[in-house]
Amino acid sequence: MCHKQGIPGSQQRLCSVMGESPPIALTAADLRDRQGAWAKLLGSGLVDRDRVAGGIRLHAASGAAALIEPIDLERECCASIQFAVTSDPIAGEADVLLTAEGEGEAVLAGMFVAG
């Protein structure tokens, strides 16, 4: 299943790169809400975003739940993306490594950006 939610302008690109057709799972209003939530989170300064080999890394130095909750929603629908989540519940930190093969790496580099 391809990426079906949350990333402005990326659904069609990731699906076409991964050779999958986009599923219809969210209403337009739900998709706008998800995109807005990601833009707000990434614009808040709570999450750092770095490009890494194969994709991107998101890091929350505090308030890990603010990152883990939306990542769990994305993970439910994005079989083409590999998610590696590490967290330290005592420190409240979390790291999420999102990777994809082939052209998917470049697509990920343009995803999960502040609005």
PAMI-709855 format. One line per 10 residues: number of its first residue (from 1); their letters; for each residue x, y, z of C-alpha. Coordinates in nm, 2 decimals, padded with zeros to 4 digits. Example, Ala and Ser with C-alpha at 12.3 -4.5 7.8 and 13.67 -1.06 7.14 Angstrom:
1	as	01.23/-00.45/00.78 ~ 01.37/-00.11/00.71
This chain:
1	mchkqgipgs	00.00/00.00/00.00 ~ 00.14/00.34/-00.08 ~ 00.15/00.65/00.13 ~ -00.21/00.78/00.16 ~ -00.20/01.06/00.41 ~ -00.02/01.35/00.57 ~ 00.24/01.48/00.34 ~ 00.16/01.78/00.12 ~ 00.21/01.70/-00.25 ~ 00.39/01.37/-00.19
11	qqrlcsvmge	00.12/01.10/-00.22 ~ 00.12/01.08/-00.59 ~ 00.50/01.11/-00.62 ~ 00.58/00.84/-00.37 ~ 00.32/00.61/-00.51 ~ 00.44/00.65/-00.86 ~ 00.80/00.60/-00.76 ~ 00.71/00.29/-00.57 ~ 00.50/00.16/-00.85 ~ 00.18/00.16/-00.65
21	sppialtaad	-00.15/00.34/-00.70 ~ -00.27/00.57/-00.43 ~ -00.55/00.42/-00.22 ~ -00.86/00.63/-00.13 ~ -00.86/00.62/00.25 ~ -00.90/00.98/00.38 ~ -01.15/01.24/00.30 ~ -01.01/01.57/00.16 ~ -01.08/01.73/00.50 ~ -00.90/01.45/00.69
31	lrdrqgawak	-00.60/01.48/00.45 ~ -00.59/01.86/00.51 ~ -00.60/01.80/00.88 ~ -00.31/01.55/00.87 ~ -00.10/01.78/00.65 ~ -00.17/02.07/00.89 ~ -00.07/01.86/01.19 ~ 00.26/01.77/01.03 ~ 00.33/02.13/00.92 ~ 00.25/02.25/01.27
41	llgsglvdrd	00.47/01.99/01.44 ~ 00.77/02.04/01.21 ~ 00.73/02.42/01.24 ~ 00.72/02.41/01.62 ~ 01.09/02.36/01.68 ~ 01.02/02.04/01.88 ~ 01.14/01.81/01.60 ~ 01.46/01.83/01.40 ~ 01.47/01.69/01.05 ~ 01.79/01.57/00.88
51	rvaggirlha	01.86/01.41/00.55 ~ 02.04/01.08/00.58 ~ 02.15/00.80/00.34 ~ 01.83/00.64/00.21 ~ 01.58/00.90/00.35 ~ 01.53/01.13/00.65 ~ 01.57/01.13/01.03 ~ 01.33/01.30/01.26 ~ 01.44/01.37/01.62 ~ 01.24/01.50/01.91
61	asgaaaliep	01.46/01.60/02.20 ~ 01.16/01.63/02.43 ~ 00.80/01.55/02.39 ~ 00.86/01.23/02.20 ~ 00.48/01.15/02.20 ~ 00.43/01.46/01.97 ~ 00.65/01.27/01.71 ~ 00.55/00.91/01.78 ~ 00.18/00.96/01.75 ~ 00.18/01.10/01.39
71	idlereccas	00.45/00.85/01.29 ~ 00.23/00.56/01.41 ~ -00.05/00.69/01.18 ~ 00.18/00.72/00.88 ~ 00.33/00.37/00.95 ~ -00.01/00.22/00.93 ~ -00.04/00.31/00.56 ~ 00.31/00.33/00.42 ~ 00.44/-00.02/00.34 ~ 00.69/00.14/00.09
81	iqfavtsdpi	00.87/00.33/00.37 ~ 01.08/00.16/00.63 ~ 01.04/00.31/00.98 ~ 01.30/00.26/01.25 ~ 01.18/00.42/01.58 ~ 01.40/00.45/01.89 ~ 01.29/00.63/02.20 ~ 01.40/00.70/02.55 ~ 01.10/00.73/02.77 ~ 01.29/00.86/03.06
91	ageadvllta	01.45/01.15/02.87 ~ 01.14/01.19/02.65 ~ 01.35/01.17/02.33 ~ 01.27/00.99/02.01 ~ 01.44/00.93/01.68 ~ 01.26/00.81/01.37 ~ 01.45/00.70/01.06 ~ 01.24/00.68/00.74 ~ 01.40/00.52/00.44 ~ 01.30/00.40/00.10
101	egegeavlag	01.48/00.23/-00.19 ~ 01.56/00.38/-00.53 ~ 01.39/00.71/-00.62 ~ 01.20/00.68/-00.29 ~ 01.50/00.83/-00.11 ~ 01.47/01.16/-00.31 ~ 01.09/01.17/-00.25 ~ 01.14/01.13/00.12 ~ 01.39/01.41/00.12 ~ 01.11/01.64/00.01
111	mfvag	00.86/01.50/00.26 ~ 00.79/01.59/00.62 ~ 00.87/01.96/00.59 ~ 00.74/02.25/00.79 ~ 00.46/02.45/00.63
